[in-house]
Amino acid sequence: MIWYGKESRVDGLERTTINPEQCGGRPCIRGMRIRVSDVLDLACVQYAARPTAPDLGATTA
């Protein structure tokens, strides 16, 4: 982690910053007040909403 004044950046994640005065010190997208956890939560919800198998209709035996 590298500190730049009040902000720090996580090594390898140039778009992520941590500022103790912004969003309770949680990691955010640089220059925005969008928390990384919010982005990951949205991605998980969309991934979970995808169907796991194609709809084959009613099966008959």
Buried (B, 14 or more C-beta within 10 A) or exposed (E): EEEEEEBBBBEEEEEBBBBEEBBEEEBBBBEEEEBBEBEEEEEEEEEEEEEEEEEEEEEEE
